[in-house]
Structures are given as structure tokens and as C-alpha cells.
């Protein structure tokens, strides 16, 4: 069995960066016709993501990647293309691209308000998930508890204060 191609590795790394601890966010599976398979490169509740490694990034190449994201995104997803040059840029230097028309459609001329990240999705912070099993943490008093049987993980307020 050969090694993964560069674009597959890039998709996996981007999926990991976008996941923020959410086990529902993952790289597209092999069965794209399945209900949870998706048509975009990364399954995400808020974004329809196409990842592209380009030898030379021209405007037309980037625009085509964005158009592909627009075609393949669900109605409640913001289509974005994440583009970087092959073998040159670091992942953190990849570009997140959308058309101006999409930006205006989703956020309006003033941009997003501080309480709206995306019109259709509430995004949970990584601290909302159990680092042991990936389940959502439930708030109780000054602690976040994992309700999964046998896990027992909890996070106290003092842990969060000292995390910065």
C-alpha cells in the first residue's frame, strides 16, 4: 500500500484544524452519496470546504475552487475554498477564499455581528468537548461534565482560568 497523496494529507490536516474537538467534522468519506458523506472535501456543519493544492495559483484556479465549493455545498453552508501552493506554503499560510457575492449574501455590507458567526449554525468551542471520548460536555455549577458512561471527565472553572 502506497503513501497518501499530498492533497489527501492536506485535506486531513485542514479537517483537523477546523474540527476544534468536534468529532462530527471530518474528511470526506469514500461514499459521497451517503447521507453523512457529503460532496465537499470536509464535512462541516457551517462550511462547504474544498481544499486545493495548486502548483501555481492563478485567479482562475482559485475562482474555480470557490465555484466547486459553491456547487457542492449544502444550502445552509458557506462555501469556501482553502488553497495553498504545493510543497511551498505552510498550512497556516493557506488562503481561505470566497467570492464577494457570497460574503455579501451571508454577512451583508457591514460584515458579521459579534453574536453571529454563521446564520445557520452555532459553533461550539473546543472546550465544549471531552478530550477523552469526544462527547459534548454538560455544564453543571462551575464544572463541565462528560455524561458518557465510564468516562467521568470534568473541567472546572479554575482549569479554564489558568488555560490562557
C-alpha positions as CSV (number, residue, x, y, z in Angstrom):
1,X,0.0,0.0,0.0
2,X,1.5,3.4,-1.0
3,X,1.6,6.6,0.9
4,X,-1.2,9.1,0.9
5,X,-1.0,11.7,-1.8
6,X,-0.2,15.3,-0.8
7,X,-3.8,16.5,-1.3
8,X,-5.3,13.8,0.9
9,X,-2.8,14.7,3.7
10,X,-3.7,18.4,3.2
11,X,-7.4,17.6,3.5
12,X,-6.9,15.7,6.7
13,X,-4.7,18.4,8.3
14,X,-7.3,21.1,7.4
15,X,-10.2,18.9,8.7
16,X,-8.2,18.6,12.0
17,X,-7.7,22.4,12.2
18,X,-11.4,23.1,11.5
19,X,-12.7,20.4,13.9
20,X,-11.7,22.1,17.1
21,X,-12.5,18.9,19.0
22,X,-15.8,18.2,17.2
23,X,-15.8,14.5,16.1
24,X,-18.6,15.3,13.6
25,X,-16.1,17.3,11.5
26,X,-14.0,15.0,9.4
27,X,-12.5,14.5,5.9
28,X,-15.0,13.3,3.3
29,X,-15.6,9.6,3.3
30,X,-15.4,7.3,0.3
31,X,-19.2,7.1,-0.1
32,X,-20.1,10.6,-1.1
33,X,-23.7,9.5,-1.8
34,X,-24.3,8.5,1.9
35,X,-26.4,11.0,4.0
36,X,-23.3,12.0,6.0
37,X,-20.9,11.5,3.2
38,X,-21.1,15.0,1.7
39,X,-19.9,16.3,-1.6
40,X,-17.3,18.7,-0.3
41,X,-13.8,17.7,0.8
42,X,-14.5,18.3,4.5
43,X,-17.8,17.5,6.4
44,X,-18.5,20.6,8.5
45,X,-21.8,22.0,9.8
46,X,-21.2,25.6,8.8
47,X,-18.9,25.5,5.8
48,X,-18.7,23.7,2.4
49,X,-15.0,23.3,2.2
50,X,-12.9,22.5,-0.9
51,X,-9.2,22.0,-0.3
52,X,-6.8,22.6,-3.2
53,X,-3.0,22.2,-3.6
54,X,-2.0,24.2,-6.6
55,X,1.4,24.3,-8.4
56,X,0.8,27.9,-9.5
57,X,-2.2,29.7,-8.0
58,X,-3.8,31.9,-10.6
59,X,-7.0,33.8,-10.1
60,X,-8.9,31.5,-12.4
61,X,-7.7,28.4,-10.5
62,X,-8.8,29.9,-7.1
63,X,-12.1,31.0,-8.6
64,X,-12.8,27.5,-10.0
65,X,-12.1,26.1,-6.5
66,X,-14.6,28.5,-5.0
67,X,-17.1,27.7,-7.7
68,X,-16.7,24.0,-6.9
69,X,-17.4,24.7,-3.2
70,X,-20.5,26.7,-4.2
71,X,-21.8,23.8,-6.4
72,X,-21.1,21.2,-3.7
73,X,-22.1,23.0,-0.5
74,X,-25.5,22.4,1.2
75,X,-27.9,25.3,1.3
76,X,-27.1,26.2,4.9
77,X,-23.3,26.1,4.4
78,X,-21.0,28.9,3.5
79,X,-18.9,27.8,0.5
80,X,-15.1,28.3,0.9
81,X,-12.0,27.1,-0.8
82,X,-8.8,26.6,1.2
83,X,-5.9,26.9,-1.2
84,X,-2.1,26.6,-0.9
85,X,0.8,26.0,-3.2
86,X,2.2,22.5,-3.4
87,X,5.3,21.9,-1.4
88,X,5.8,25.6,-0.6
89,X,3.5,27.2,1.8
90,X,2.9,26.2,5.4
91,X,-0.7,25.2,6.2
92,X,-1.2,28.3,8.3
93,X,-0.4,30.4,5.2
94,X,-3.2,28.7,3.1
95,X,-5.8,31.1,1.8
96,X,-9.5,30.8,2.8
97,X,-11.4,32.1,-0.3
98,X,-15.0,33.0,-1.1
99,X,-16.5,35.4,-3.7
100,X,-17.5,38.9,-2.7
101,X,-21.0,37.9,-3.7
102,X,-21.1,35.1,-1.2
103,X,-19.7,37.3,1.5
104,X,-22.4,39.9,0.9
105,X,-25.1,37.2,0.7
106,X,-24.2,35.7,4.1
107,X,-23.0,38.7,6.1
108,X,-24.2,41.9,4.4
109,X,-22.3,45.0,3.7
110,X,-21.5,45.6,7.4
111,X,-19.9,42.2,8.0
112,X,-20.9,39.7,10.6
113,X,-22.1,40.9,14.0
114,X,-20.3,39.7,17.1
115,X,-23.1,37.2,18.0
116,X,-23.4,35.7,14.5
117,X,-20.6,33.5,13.2
118,X,-22.8,31.9,10.6
119,X,-26.6,32.4,10.1
120,X,-27.5,28.7,10.3
121,X,-25.0,27.2,12.8
122,X,-24.0,27.7,16.4
123,X,-20.3,26.8,16.6
124,X,-19.1,25.1,19.8
125,X,-15.7,25.9,21.3
126,X,-13.2,23.1,21.7
127,X,-13.6,23.3,25.5
128,X,-17.2,22.1,24.9
129,X,-16.0,18.6,24.1
130,X,-14.5,15.8,26.2
131,X,-10.8,15.3,25.3
132,X,-11.1,11.6,26.3
133,X,-14.1,10.5,24.2
134,X,-15.2,13.5,22.1
135,X,-18.7,13.8,23.6
136,X,-20.2,17.1,24.4
137,X,-19.6,18.4,27.9
138,X,-22.6,19.3,30.0
139,X,-22.4,22.4,32.3
140,X,-23.2,21.8,36.0
141,X,-22.4,24.5,38.6
142,X,-18.8,25.6,37.9
143,X,-17.8,22.5,36.0
144,X,-18.3,20.9,32.6
145,X,-19.0,17.1,32.9
146,X,-18.8,14.3,30.4
147,X,-22.1,12.3,30.6
148,X,-20.7,9.3,28.7
149,X,-20.9,6.1,30.8
150,X,-17.5,5.2,32.2
151,X,-15.7,8.4,31.1
152,X,-16.0,10.6,34.2
153,X,-14.1,13.6,32.7
154,X,-14.8,17.0,34.1
155,X,-13.4,20.5,33.7
156,X,-13.7,23.1,36.4
157,X,-13.8,26.9,36.1
158,X,-10.3,27.2,37.7
159,X,-8.9,24.9,34.9
160,X,-10.3,27.4,32.3
161,X,-9.0,30.4,34.1
162,X,-5.4,29.0,34.0
163,X,-5.6,27.7,30.4
164,X,-4.7,31.1,28.9
